[in-house]
Amino acid sequence: MTTMNKTFEHYLALSYPCELVRDEEGIFVASHPDLPGCLAQGESANEAVANLDEARHTWISYRFENGLPIPEPVDEKY
């Protein structure tokens, strides 16, 4: 979970699992469960996922610049 010796690009290149749900009002909400608070929404599933990509970049950027831990994706086999 540490950022020691790992570049910003390293974290951006990781494949974080994505969760996508539609709320009661029909808005799609996408999130990365491994990145607490990293979520986005959109009127379509594609828009929500595209917005999540931007949110992930911003989330990782903030944590990296402030020396905060950035979790890597949990490697789960299904």
mmCIF file of the N, C-alpha and C atoms, coordinates in Angstrom:
data_MODEL
# 
_entry.id   MODEL 
# 
loop_
_atom_site.group_PDB 
_atom_site.id 
_atom_site.type_symbol 
_atom_site.label_atom_id 
_atom_site.label_alt_id 
_atom_site.label_comp_id 
_atom_site.label_asym_id 
_atom_site.label_entity_id 
_atom_site.label_seq_id 
_atom_site.pdbx_PDB_ins_code 
_atom_site.Cartn_x 
_atom_site.Cartn_y 
_atom_site.Cartn_z 
_atom_site.occupancy 
_atom_site.B_iso_or_equiv 
_atom_site.pdbx_formal_charge 
_atom_site.auth_seq_id 
_atom_site.auth_comp_id 
_atom_site.auth_asym_id 
_atom_site.auth_atom_id 
_atom_site.pdbx_PDB_model_num 
ATOM 1   N N  . MET A 1 1  ? 0.816   -1.201  0.000   1.00 0.00 ? 1  MET A N  1 
ATOM 2   C CA . MET A 1 1  ? 0.000   0.000   0.000   1.00 0.00 ? 1  MET A CA 1 
ATOM 3   C C  . MET A 1 1  ? 0.853   1.256   0.000   1.00 0.00 ? 1  MET A C  1 
ATOM 4   N N  . THR A 1 2  ? 2.119   1.123   0.087   1.00 0.00 ? 2  THR A N  1 
ATOM 5   C CA . THR A 1 2  ? 2.998   2.277   0.148   1.00 0.00 ? 2  THR A CA 1 
ATOM 6   C C  . THR A 1 2  ? 3.337   2.799   -1.243  1.00 0.00 ? 2  THR A C  1 
ATOM 7   N N  . THR A 1 3  ? 3.639   4.080   -1.337  1.00 0.00 ? 3  THR A N  1 
ATOM 8   C CA . THR A 1 3  ? 4.006   4.668   -2.615  1.00 0.00 ? 3  THR A CA 1 
ATOM 9   C C  . THR A 1 3  ? 5.517   4.703   -2.794  1.00 0.00 ? 3  THR A C  1 
ATOM 10  N N  . MET A 1 4  ? 6.259   4.170   -1.833  1.00 0.00 ? 4  MET A N  1 
ATOM 11  C CA . MET A 1 4  ? 7.716   4.192   -1.921  1.00 0.00 ? 4  MET A CA 1 
ATOM 12  C C  . MET A 1 4  ? 8.193   3.460   -3.164  1.00 0.00 ? 4  MET A C  1 
ATOM 13  N N  . ASN A 1 5  ? 9.053   4.129   -3.935  1.00 0.00 ? 5  ASN A N  1 
ATOM 14  C CA . ASN A 1 5  ? 9.685   3.561   -5.123  1.00 0.00 ? 5  ASN A CA 1 
ATOM 15  C C  . ASN A 1 5  ? 8.713   3.230   -6.246  1.00 0.00 ? 5  ASN A C  1 
ATOM 16  N N  . LYS A 1 6  ? 7.494   3.658   -6.164  1.00 0.00 ? 6  LYS A N  1 
ATOM 17  C CA . LYS A 1 6  ? 6.538   3.407   -7.239  1.00 0.00 ? 6  LYS A CA 1 
ATOM 18  C C  . LYS A 1 6  ? 6.141   4.754   -7.836  1.00 0.00 ? 6  LYS A C  1 
ATOM 19  N N  . THR A 1 7  ? 6.052   4.789   -9.150  1.00 0.00 ? 7  THR A N  1 
ATOM 20  C CA . THR A 1 7  ? 5.735   6.038   -9.827  1.00 0.00 ? 7  THR A CA 1 
ATOM 21  C C  . THR A 1 7  ? 4.225   6.251   -9.919  1.00 0.00 ? 7  THR A C  1 
ATOM 22  N N  . PHE A 1 8  ? 3.889   7.470   -10.207 1.00 0.00 ? 8  PHE A N  1 
ATOM 23  C CA . PHE A 1 8  ? 2.493   7.835   -10.438 1.00 0.00 ? 8  PHE A CA 1 
ATOM 24  C C  . PHE A 1 8  ? 1.931   6.995   -11.587 1.00 0.00 ? 8  PHE A C  1 
ATOM 25  N N  . GLU A 1 9  ? 2.725   6.833   -12.631 1.00 0.00 ? 9  GLU A N  1 
ATOM 26  C CA . GLU A 1 9  ? 2.302   6.053   -13.796 1.00 0.00 ? 9  GLU A CA 1 
ATOM 27  C C  . GLU A 1 9  ? 2.041   4.589   -13.448 1.00 0.00 ? 9  GLU A C  1 
ATOM 28  N N  . HIS A 1 10 ? 2.806   4.077   -12.469 1.00 0.00 ? 10 HIS A N  1 
ATOM 29  C CA . HIS A 1 10 ? 2.588   2.697   -12.014 1.00 0.00 ? 10 HIS A CA 1 
ATOM 30  C C  . HIS A 1 10 ? 1.143   2.528   -11.542 1.00 0.00 ? 10 HIS A C  1 
ATOM 31  N N  . TYR A 1 11 ? 0.679   3.437   -10.702 1.00 0.00 ? 11 TYR A N  1 
ATOM 32  C CA . TYR A 1 11 ? -0.674  3.323   -10.156 1.00 0.00 ? 11 TYR A CA 1 
ATOM 33  C C  . TYR A 1 11 ? -1.740  3.540   -11.231 1.00 0.00 ? 11 TYR A C  1 
ATOM 34  N N  . LEU A 1 12 ? -1.484  4.463   -12.162 1.00 0.00 ? 12 LEU A N  1 
ATOM 35  C CA . LEU A 1 12 ? -2.456  4.693   -13.238 1.00 0.00 ? 12 LEU A CA 1 
ATOM 36  C C  . LEU A 1 12 ? -2.598  3.474   -14.142 1.00 0.00 ? 12 LEU A C  1 
ATOM 37  N N  . ALA A 1 13 ? -1.530  2.706   -14.280 1.00 0.00 ? 13 ALA A N  1 
ATOM 38  C CA . ALA A 1 13 ? -1.543  1.541   -15.169 1.00 0.00 ? 13 ALA A CA 1 
ATOM 39  C C  . ALA A 1 13 ? -2.216  0.314   -14.552 1.00 0.00 ? 13 ALA A C  1 
ATOM 40  N N  . LEU A 1 14 ? -2.469  0.331   -13.263 1.00 0.00 ? 14 LEU A N  1 
ATOM 41  C CA . LEU A 1 14 ? -3.085  -0.818  -12.606 1.00 0.00 ? 14 LEU A CA 1 
ATOM 42  C C  . LEU A 1 14 ? -4.552  -0.959  -13.012 1.00 0.00 ? 14 LEU A C  1 
ATOM 43  N N  . SER A 1 15 ? -5.030  -2.173  -13.056 1.00 0.00 ? 15 SER A N  1 
ATOM 44  C CA . SER A 1 15 ? -6.430  -2.450  -13.396 1.00 0.00 ? 15 SER A CA 1 
ATOM 45  C C  . SER A 1 15 ? -7.239  -2.635  -12.120 1.00 0.00 ? 15 SER A C  1 
ATOM 46  N N  . TYR A 1 16 ? -7.917  -1.576  -11.728 1.00 0.00 ? 16 TYR A N  1 
ATOM 47  C CA . TYR A 1 16 ? -8.762  -1.644  -10.541 1.00 0.00 ? 16 TYR A CA 1 
ATOM 48  C C  . TYR A 1 16 ? -10.145 -2.155  -10.926 1.00 0.00 ? 16 TYR A C  1 
ATOM 49  N N  . PRO A 1 17 ? -10.706 -3.089  -10.147 1.00 0.00 ? 17 PRO A N  1 
ATOM 50  C CA . PRO A 1 17 ? -12.068 -3.555  -10.429 1.00 0.00 ? 17 PRO A CA 1 
ATOM 51  C C  . PRO A 1 17 ? -13.052 -2.382  -10.348 1.00 0.00 ? 17 PRO A C  1 
ATOM 52  N N  . CYS A 1 18 ? -14.084 -2.473  -11.134 1.00 0.00 ? 18 CYS A N  1 
ATOM 53  C CA . CYS A 1 18 ? -15.095 -1.424  -11.199 1.00 0.00 ? 18 CYS A CA 1 
ATOM 54  C C  . CYS A 1 18 ? -16.456 -2.018  -10.832 1.00 0.00 ? 18 CYS A C  1 
ATOM 55  N N  . GLU A 1 19 ? -17.211 -1.274  -10.059 1.00 0.00 ? 19 GLU A N  1 
ATOM 56  C CA . GLU A 1 19 ? -18.580 -1.664  -9.723  1.00 0.00 ? 19 GLU A CA 1 
ATOM 57  C C  . GLU A 1 19 ? -19.516 -0.649  -10.371 1.00 0.00 ? 19 GLU A C  1 
ATOM 58  N N  . LEU A 1 20 ? -20.534 -1.122  -11.042 1.00 0.00 ? 20 LEU A N  1 
ATOM 59  C CA . LEU A 1 20 ? -21.477 -0.244  -11.733 1.00 0.00 ? 20 LEU A CA 1 
ATOM 60  C C  . LEU A 1 20 ? -22.891 -0.590  -11.304 1.00 0.00 ? 20 LEU A C  1 
ATOM 61  N N  . VAL A 1 21 ? -23.627 0.413   -10.833 1.00 0.00 ? 21 VAL A N  1 
ATOM 62  C CA . VAL A 1 21 ? -25.021 0.220   -10.420 1.00 0.00 ? 21 VAL A CA 1 
ATOM 63  C C  . VAL A 1 21 ? -25.871 1.356   -10.972 1.00 0.00 ? 21 VAL A C  1 
ATOM 64  N N  . ARG A 1 22 ? -27.146 1.076   -11.107 1.00 0.00 ? 22 ARG A N  1 
ATOM 65  C CA . ARG A 1 22 ? -28.098 2.112   -11.520 1.00 0.00 ? 22 ARG A CA 1 
ATOM 66  C C  . ARG A 1 22 ? -28.933 2.469   -10.293 1.00 0.00 ? 22 ARG A C  1 
ATOM 67  N N  . ASP A 1 23 ? -28.992 3.765   -9.985  1.00 0.00 ? 23 ASP A N  1 
ATOM 68  C CA . ASP A 1 23 ? -29.760 4.167   -8.809  1.00 0.00 ? 23 ASP A CA 1 
ATOM 69  C C  . ASP A 1 23 ? -31.253 4.270   -9.130  1.00 0.00 ? 23 ASP A C  1 
ATOM 70  N N  . GLU A 1 24 ? -32.038 4.628   -8.123  1.00 0.00 ? 24 GLU A N  1 
ATOM 71  C CA . GLU A 1 24 ? -33.497 4.672   -8.260  1.00 0.00 ? 24 GLU A CA 1 
ATOM 72  C C  . GLU A 1 24 ? -33.957 5.646   -9.339  1.00 0.00 ? 24 GLU A C  1 
ATOM 73  N N  . GLU A 1 25 ? -33.154 6.670   -9.604  1.00 0.00 ? 25 GLU A N  1 
ATOM 74  C CA . GLU A 1 25 ? -33.527 7.695   -10.579 1.00 0.00 ? 25 GLU A CA 1 
ATOM 75  C C  . GLU A 1 25 ? -32.995 7.391   -11.982 1.00 0.00 ? 25 GLU A C  1 
ATOM 76  N N  . GLY A 1 26 ? -32.364 6.221   -12.153 1.00 0.00 ? 26 GLY A N  1 
ATOM 77  C CA . GLY A 1 26 ? -31.865 5.827   -13.455 1.00 0.00 ? 26 GLY A CA 1 
ATOM 78  C C  . GLY A 1 26 ? -30.459 6.292   -13.777 1.00 0.00 ? 26 GLY A C  1 
ATOM 79  N N  . ILE A 1 27 ? -29.796 6.939   -12.828 1.00 0.00 ? 27 ILE A N  1 
ATOM 80  C CA . ILE A 1 27 ? -28.422 7.400   -13.023 1.00 0.00 ? 27 ILE A CA 1 
ATOM 81  C C  . ILE A 1 27 ? -27.475 6.241   -12.713 1.00 0.00 ? 27 ILE A C  1 
ATOM 82  N N  . PHE A 1 28 ? -26.469 6.078   -13.553 1.00 0.00 ? 28 PHE A N  1 
ATOM 83  C CA . PHE A 1 28 ? -25.466 5.040   -13.332 1.00 0.00 ? 28 PHE A CA 1 
ATOM 84  C C  . PHE A 1 28 ? -24.366 5.581   -12.425 1.00 0.00 ? 28 PHE A C  1 
ATOM 85  N N  . VAL A 1 29 ? -23.977 4.773   -11.451 1.00 0.00 ? 29 VAL A N  1 
ATOM 86  C CA . VAL A 1 29 ? -22.899 5.138   -10.525 1.00 0.00 ? 29 VAL A CA 1 
ATOM 87  C C  . VAL A 1 29 ? -21.816 4.068   -10.633 1.00 0.00 ? 29 VAL A C  1 
ATOM 88  N N  . ALA A 1 30 ? -20.600 4.515   -10.936 1.00 0.00 ? 30 ALA A N  1 
ATOM 89  C CA . ALA A 1 30 ? -19.453 3.610   -11.059 1.00 0.00 ? 30 ALA A CA 1 
ATOM 90  C C  . ALA A 1 30 ? -18.466 3.925   -9.946  1.00 0.00 ? 30 ALA A C  1 
ATOM 91  N N  . SER A 1 31 ? -17.845 2.881   -9.400  1.00 0.00 ? 31 SER A N  1 
ATOM 92  C CA . SER A 1 31 ? -16.866 3.090   -8.327  1.00 0.00 ? 31 SER A CA 1 
ATOM 93  C C  . SER A 1 31 ? -15.767 2.039   -8.412  1.00 0.00 ? 31 SER A C  1 
ATOM 94  N N  . HIS A 1 32 ? -14.661 2.360   -7.766  1.00 0.00 ? 32 HIS A N  1 
ATOM 95  C CA . HIS A 1 32 ? -13.564 1.418   -7.594  1.00 0.00 ? 32 HIS A CA 1 
ATOM 96  C C  . HIS A 1 32 ? -13.562 1.024   -6.116  1.00 0.00 ? 32 HIS A C  1 
ATOM 97  N N  . PRO A 1 33 ? -14.039 -0.166  -5.765  1.00 0.00 ? 33 PRO A N  1 
ATOM 98  C CA . PRO A 1 33 ? -14.096 -0.565  -4.359  1.00 0.00 ? 33 PRO A CA 1 
ATOM 99  C C  . PRO A 1 33 ? -12.734 -0.515  -3.650  1.00 0.00 ? 33 PRO A C  1 
ATOM 100 N N  . ASP A 1 34 ? -11.648 -0.710  -4.393  1.00 0.00 ? 34 ASP A N  1 
ATOM 101 C CA . ASP A 1 34 ? -10.315 -0.681  -3.777  1.00 0.00 ? 34 ASP A CA 1 
ATOM 102 C C  . ASP A 1 34 ? -9.827  0.733   -3.481  1.00 0.00 ? 34 ASP A C  1 
ATOM 103 N N  . LEU A 1 35 ? -10.523 1.752   -4.010  1.00 0.00 ? 35 LEU A N  1 
ATOM 104 C CA . LEU A 1 35 ? -10.134 3.150   -3.813  1.00 0.00 ? 35 LEU A CA 1 
ATOM 105 C C  . LEU A 1 35 ? -11.285 3.868   -3.106  1.00 0.00 ? 35 LEU A C  1 
ATOM 106 N N  . PRO A 1 36 ? -11.289 3.874   -1.786  1.00 0.00 ? 36 PRO A N  1 
ATOM 107 C CA . PRO A 1 36 ? -12.407 4.438   -1.023  1.00 0.00 ? 36 PRO A CA 1 
ATOM 108 C C  . PRO A 1 36 ? -12.756 5.868   -1.445  1.00 0.00 ? 36 PRO A C  1 
ATOM 109 N N  . GLY A 1 37 ? -14.023 6.064   -1.786  1.00 0.00 ? 37 GLY A N  1 
ATOM 110 C CA . GLY A 1 37 ? -14.504 7.387   -2.156  1.00 0.00 ? 37 GLY A CA 1 
ATOM 111 C C  . GLY A 1 37 ? -14.304 7.740   -3.615  1.00 0.00 ? 37 GLY A C  1 
ATOM 112 N N  . CYS A 1 38 ? -13.704 6.850   -4.381  1.00 0.00 ? 38 CYS A N  1 
ATOM 113 C CA . CYS A 1 38 ? -13.481 7.106   -5.802  1.00 0.00 ? 38 CYS A CA 1 
ATOM 114 C C  . CYS A 1 38 ? -14.688 6.604   -6.571  1.00 0.00 ? 38 CYS A C  1 
ATOM 115 N N  . LEU A 1 39 ? -15.554 7.554   -7.000  1.00 0.00 ? 39 LEU A N  1 
ATOM 116 C CA . LEU A 1 39 ? -16.741 7.173   -7.737  1.00 0.00 ? 39 LEU A CA 1 
ATOM 117 C C  . LEU A 1 39 ? -17.134 8.274   -8.702  1.00 0.00 ? 39 LEU A C  1 
ATOM 118 N N  . ALA A 1 40 ? -17.990 7.924   -9.625  1.00 0.00 ? 40 ALA A N  1 
ATOM 119 C CA . ALA A 1 40 ? -18.479 8.867   -10.624 1.00 0.00 ? 40 ALA A CA 1 
ATOM 120 C C  . ALA A 1 40 ? -19.857 8.414   -11.074 1.00 0.00 ? 40 ALA A C  1 
ATOM 121 N N  . GLN A 1 41 ? -20.550 9.305   -11.764 1.00 0.00 ? 41 GLN A N  1 
ATOM 122 C CA . GLN A 1 41 ? -21.874 8.950   -12.258 1.00 0.00 ? 41 GLN A CA 1 
ATOM 123 C C  . GLN A 1 41 ? -22.045 9.436   -13.686 1.00 0.00 ? 41 GLN A C  1 
ATOM 124 N N  . GLY A 1 42 ? -23.083 8.937   -14.318 1.00 0.00 ? 42 GLY A N  1 
ATOM 125 C CA . GLY A 1 42 ? -23.384 9.340   -15.683 1.00 0.00 ? 42 GLY A CA 1 
ATOM 126 C C  . GLY A 1 42 ? -24.777 8.905   -16.065 1.00 0.00 ? 42 GLY A C  1 
ATOM 127 N N  . GLU A 1 43 ? -25.261 9.461   -17.163 1.00 0.00 ? 43 GLU A N  1 
ATOM 128 C CA . GLU A 1 43 ? -26.600 9.111   -17.630 1.00 0.00 ? 43 GLU A CA 1 
ATOM 129 C C  . GLU A 1 43 ? -26.623 7.747   -18.309 1.00 0.00 ? 43 GLU A C  1 
ATOM 130 N N  . SER A 1 44 ? -25.454 7.261   -18.732 1.00 0.00 ? 44 SER A N  1 
ATOM 131 C CA . SER A 1 44 ? -25.342 5.921   -19.315 1.00 0.00 ? 44 SER A CA 1 
ATOM 132 C C  . SER A 1 44 ? -24.208 5.188   -18.600 1.00 0.00 ? 44 SER A C  1 
ATOM 133 N N  . ALA A 1 45 ? -24.177 3.869   -18.775 1.00 0.00 ? 45 ALA A N  1 
ATOM 134 C CA . ALA A 1 45 ? -23.095 3.089   -18.169 1.00 0.00 ? 45 ALA A CA 1 
ATOM 135 C C  . ALA A 1 45 ? -21.749 3.533   -18.732 1.00 0.00 ? 45 ALA A C  1 
ATOM 136 N N  . ASN A 1 46 ? -21.675 3.753   -20.041 1.00 0.00 ? 46 ASN A N  1 
ATOM 137 C CA . ASN A 1 46 ? -20.416 4.184   -20.657 1.00 0.00 ? 46 ASN A CA 1 
ATOM 138 C C  . ASN A 1 46 ? -19.950 5.528   -20.130 1.00 0.00 ? 46 ASN A C  1 
ATOM 139 N N  . GLU A 1 47 ? -20.878 6.456   -19.945 1.00 0.00 ? 47 GLU A N  1 
ATOM 140 C CA . GLU A 1 47 ? -20.525 7.774   -19.424 1.00 0.00 ? 47 GLU A CA 1 
ATOM 141 C C  . GLU A 1 47 ? -20.021 7.668   -17.984 1.00 0.00 ? 47 GLU A C  1 
ATOM 142 N N  . ALA A 1 48 ? -20.676 6.847   -17.172 1.00 0.00 ? 48 ALA A N  1 
ATOM 143 C CA . ALA A 1 48 ? -20.250 6.683   -15.780 1.00 0.00 ? 48 ALA A CA 1 
ATOM 144 C C  . ALA A 1 48 ? -18.848 6.092   -15.697 1.00 0.00 ? 48 ALA A C  1 
ATOM 145 N N  . VAL A 1 49 ? -18.554 5.091   -16.535 1.00 0.00 ? 49 VAL A N  1 
ATOM 146 C CA . VAL A 1 49 ? -17.232 4.461   -16.527 1.00 0.00 ? 49 VAL A CA 1 
ATOM 147 C C  . VAL A 1 49 ? -16.175 5.441   -17.035 1.00 0.00 ? 49 VAL A C  1 
ATOM 148 N N  . ALA A 1 50 ? -16.496 6.219   -18.065 1.00 0.00 ? 50 ALA A N  1 
ATOM 149 C CA . ALA A 1 50 ? -15.549 7.226   -18.564 1.00 0.00 ? 50 ALA A CA 1 
ATOM 150 C C  . ALA A 1 50 ? -15.267 8.275   -17.482 1.00 0.00 ? 50 ALA A C  1 
ATOM 151 N N  . ASN A 1 51 ? -16.320 8.700   -16.784 1.00 0.00 ? 51 ASN A N  1 
ATOM 152 C CA . ASN A 1 51 ? -16.142 9.670   -15.702 1.00 0.00 ? 51 ASN A CA 1 
ATOM 153 C C  . ASN A 1 51 ? -15.342 9.060   -14.554 1.00 0.00 ? 51 ASN A C  1 
ATOM 154 N N  . LEU A 1 52 ? -15.515 7.763   -14.322 1.00 0.00 ? 52 LEU A N  1 
ATOM 155 C CA . LEU A 1 52 ? -14.763 7.090   -13.266 1.00 0.00 ? 52 LEU A CA 1 
ATOM 156 C C  . LEU A 1 52 ? -13.278 7.072   -13.599 1.00 0.00 ? 52 LEU A C  1 
ATOM 157 N N  . ASP A 1 53 ? -12.943 6.930   -14.873 1.00 0.00 ? 53 ASP A N  1 
ATOM 158 C CA . ASP A 1 53 ? -11.546 6.951   -15.274 1.00 0.00 ? 53 ASP A CA 1 
ATOM 159 C C  . ASP A 1 53 ? -10.909 8.288   -14.898 1.00 0.00 ? 53 ASP A C  1 
ATOM 160 N N  . GLU A 1 54 ? -11.624 9.382   -15.133 1.00 0.00 ? 54 GLU A N  1 
ATOM 161 C CA . GLU A 1 54 ? -11.136 10.710  -14.739 1.00 0.00 ? 54 GLU A CA 1 
ATOM 162 C C  . GLU A 1 54 ? -11.051 10.830  -13.221 1.00 0.00 ? 54 GLU A C  1 
ATOM 163 N N  . ALA A 1 55 ? -12.052 10.311  -12.524 1.00 0.00 ? 55 ALA A N  1 
ATOM 164 C CA . ALA A 1 55 ? -12.056 10.375  -11.059 1.00 0.00 ? 55 ALA A CA 1 
ATOM 165 C C  . ALA A 1 55 ? -10.900 9.576   -10.473 1.00 0.00 ? 55 ALA A C  1 
ATOM 166 N N  . ARG A 1 56 ? -10.587 8.404   -11.077 1.00 0.00 ? 56 ARG A N  1 
ATOM 167 C CA . ARG A 1 56 ? -9.467  7.589   -10.603 1.00 0.00 ? 56 ARG A CA 1 
ATOM 168 C C  . ARG A 1 56 ? -8.156  8.348   -10.773 1.00 0.00 ? 56 ARG A C  1 
ATOM 169 N N  . HIS A 1 57 ? -7.988  9.002   -11.896 1.00 0.00 ? 57 HIS A N  1 
ATOM 170 C CA . HIS A 1 57 ? -6.779  9.789   -12.147 1.00 0.00 ? 57 HIS A CA 1 
ATOM 171 C C  . HIS A 1 57 ? -6.632  10.881  -11.078 1.00 0.00 ? 57 HIS A C  1 
ATOM 172 N N  . THR A 1 58 ? -7.712  11.595  -10.807 1.00 0.00 ? 58 THR A N  1 
ATOM 173 C CA . THR A 1 58 ? -7.688  12.663  -9.803  1.00 0.00 ? 58 THR A CA 1 
ATOM 174 C C  . THR A 1 58 ? -7.437  12.093  -8.408  1.00 0.00 ? 58 THR A C  1 
ATOM 175 N N  . TRP A 1 59 ? -8.081  10.981  -8.075  1.00 0.00 ? 59 TRP A N  1 
ATOM 176 C CA . TRP A 1 59 ? -7.939  10.349  -6.757  1.00 0.00 ? 59 TRP A CA 1 
ATOM 177 C C  . TRP A 1 59 ? -6.493  9.936   -6.538  1.00 0.00 ? 59 TRP A C  1 
ATOM 178 N N  . ILE A 1 60 ? -5.920  9.239   -7.513  1.00 0.00 ? 60 ILE A N  1 
ATOM 179 C CA . ILE A 1 60 ? -4.535  8.764   -7.388  1.00 0.00 ? 60 ILE A CA 1 
ATOM 180 C C  . ILE A 1 60 ? -3.576  9.946   -7.363  1.00 0.00 ? 60 ILE A C  1 
ATOM 181 N N  . SER A 1 61 ? -3.806  10.941  -8.195  1.00 0.00 ? 61 SER A N  1 
ATOM 182 C CA . SER A 1 61 ? -2.945  12.116  -8.250  1.00 0.00 ? 61 SER A CA 1 
ATOM 183 C C  . SER A 1 61 ? -2.885  12.817  -6.890  1.00 0.00 ? 61 SER A C  1 
ATOM 184 N N  . TYR A 1 62 ? -4.041  13.045  -6.290  1.00 0.00 ? 62 TYR A N  1 
ATOM 185 C CA . TYR A 1 62 ? -4.084  13.707  -4.984  1.00 0.00 ? 62 TYR A CA 1 
ATOM 186 C C  . TYR A 1 62 ? -3.320  12.907  -3.944  1.00 0.00 ? 62 TYR A C  1 
ATOM 187 N N  . ARG A 1 63 ? -3.580  11.608  -3.873  1.00 0.00 ? 63 ARG A N  1 
ATOM 188 C CA . ARG A 1 63 ? -2.923  10.766  -2.868  1.00 0.00 ? 63 ARG A CA 1 
ATOM 189 C C  . ARG A 1 63 ? -1.413  10.719  -3.102  1.00 0.00 ? 63 ARG A C  1 
ATOM 190 N N  . PHE A 1 64 ? -1.003  10.593  -4.357  1.00 0.00 ? 64 PHE A N  1 
ATOM 191 C CA . PHE A 1 64 ? 0.416   10.497  -4.687  1.00 0.00 ? 64 PHE A CA 1 
ATOM 192 C C  . PHE A 1 64 ? 1.142   11.791  -4.315  1.00 0.00 ? 64 PHE A C  1 
ATOM 193 N N  . GLU A 1 65 ? 0.570   12.931  -4.704  1.00 0.00 ? 65 GLU A N  1 
ATOM 194 C CA . GLU A 1 65 ? 1.191   14.228  -4.443  1.00 0.00 ? 65 GLU A CA 1 
ATOM 195 C C  . GLU A 1 65 ? 1.286   14.544  -2.955  1.00 0.00 ? 65 GLU A C  1 
ATOM 196 N N  . ASN A 1 66 ? 0.402   13.975  -2.159  1.00 0.00 ? 66 ASN A N  1 
ATOM 197 C CA . ASN A 1 66 ? 0.393   14.244  -0.723  1.00 0.00 ? 66 ASN A CA 1 
ATOM 198 C C  . ASN A 1 66 ? 1.019   13.128  0.101   1.00 0.00 ? 66 ASN A C  1 
ATOM 199 N N  . GLY A 1 67 ? 1.654   12.177  -0.563  1.00 0.00 ? 67 GLY A N  1 
ATOM 200 C CA . GLY A 1 67 ? 2.351   11.099  0.142   1.00 0.00 ? 67 GLY A CA 1 
ATOM 201 C C  . GLY A 1 67 ? 1.438   10.161  0.897   1.00 0.00 ? 67 GLY A C  1 
ATOM 202 N N  . LEU A 1 68 ? 0.179   10.083  0.480   1.00 0.00 ? 68 LEU A N  1 
ATOM 203 C CA . LEU A 1 68 ? -0.781  9.206   1.144   1.00 0.00 ? 68 LEU A CA 1 
ATOM 204 C C  . LEU A 1 68 ? -0.737  7.823   0.513   1.00 0.00 ? 68 LEU A C  1 
ATOM 205 N N  . PRO A 1 69 ? -1.080  6.800   1.274   1.00 0.00 ? 69 PRO A N  1 
ATOM 206 C CA . PRO A 1 69 ? -1.051  5.440   0.718   1.00 0.00 ? 69 PRO A CA 1 
ATOM 207 C C  . PRO A 1 69 ? -2.066  5.270   -0.407  1.00 0.00 ? 69 PRO A C  1 
ATOM 208 N N  . ILE A 1 70 ? -1.663  4.508   -1.399  1.00 0.00 ? 70 ILE A N  1 
ATOM 209 C CA . ILE A 1 70 ? -2.526  4.176   -2.532  1.00 0.00 ? 70 ILE A CA 1 
ATOM 210 C C  . ILE A 1 70 ? -2.612  2.654   -2.600  1.00 0.00 ? 70 ILE A C  1 
ATOM 211 N N  . PRO A 1 71 ? -3.779  2.116   -2.324  1.00 0.00 ? 71 PRO A N  1 
ATOM 212 C CA . PRO A 1 71 ? -3.900  0.649   -2.368  1.00 0.00 ? 71 PRO A CA 1 
ATOM 213 C C  . PRO A 1 71 ? -3.817  0.136   -3.797  1.00 0.00 ? 71 PRO A C  1 
ATOM 214 N N  . GLU A 1 72 ? -3.238  -1.036  -3.935  1.00 0.00 ? 72 GLU A N  1 
ATOM 215 C CA . GLU A 1 72 ? -3.227  -1.691  -5.230  1.00 0.00 ? 72 GLU A CA 1 
ATOM 216 C C  . GLU A 1 72 ? -4.432  -2.624  -5.286  1.00 0.00 ? 72 GLU A C  1 
ATOM 217 N N  . PRO A 1 73 ? -4.877  -2.976  -6.482  1.00 0.00 ? 73 PRO A N  1 
ATOM 218 C CA . PRO A 1 73 ? -6.058  -3.839  -6.583  1.00 0.00 ? 73 PRO A CA 1 
ATOM 219 C C  . PRO A 1 73 ? -5.839  -5.169  -5.864  1.00 0.00 ? 73 PRO A C  1 
ATOM 220 N N  . VAL A 1 74 ? -6.888  -5.630  -5.230  1.00 0.00 ? 74 VAL A N  1 
ATOM 221 C CA . VAL A 1 74 ? -6.844  -6.924  -4.574  1.00 0.00 ? 74 VAL A CA 1 
ATOM 222 C C  . VAL A 1 74 ? -6.908  -7.982  -5.658  1.00 0.00 ? 74 VAL A C  1 
ATOM 223 N N  . ASP A 1 75 ? -5.998  -8.926  -5.612  1.00 0.00 ? 75 ASP A N  1 
ATOM 224 C CA . ASP A 1 75 ? -5.973  -9.984  -6.626  1.00 0.00 ? 75 ASP A CA 1 
ATOM 225 C C  . ASP A 1 75 ? -6.860  -11.127 -6.166  1.00 0.00 ? 75 ASP A C  1 
ATOM 226 N N  . GLU A 1 76 ? -8.105  -11.111 -6.622  1.00 0.00 ? 76 GLU A N  1 
ATOM 227 C CA . GLU A 1 76 ? -9.051  -12.156 -6.242  1.00 0.00 ? 76 GLU A CA 1 
ATOM 228 C C  . GLU A 1 76 ? -9.341  -13.025 -7.443  1.00 0.00 ? 76 GLU A C  1 
ATOM 229 N N  . LYS A 1 77 ? -9.355  -14.305 -7.223  1.00 0.00 ? 77 LYS A N  1 
ATOM 230 C CA . LYS A 1 77 ? -9.700  -15.253 -8.291  1.00 0.00 ? 77 LYS A CA 1 
ATOM 231 C C  . LYS A 1 77 ? -11.145 -15.678 -8.103  1.00 0.00 ? 77 LYS A C  1 
ATOM 232 N N  . TYR A 1 78 ? -11.920 -15.597 -9.166  1.00 0.00 ? 78 TYR A N  1 
ATOM 233 C CA . TYR A 1 78 ? -13.325 -16.006 -9.099  1.00 0.00 ? 78 TYR A CA 1 
ATOM 234 C C  . TYR A 1 78 ? -13.526 -17.248 -9.896  1.00 0.00 ? 78 TYR A C  1 
# 
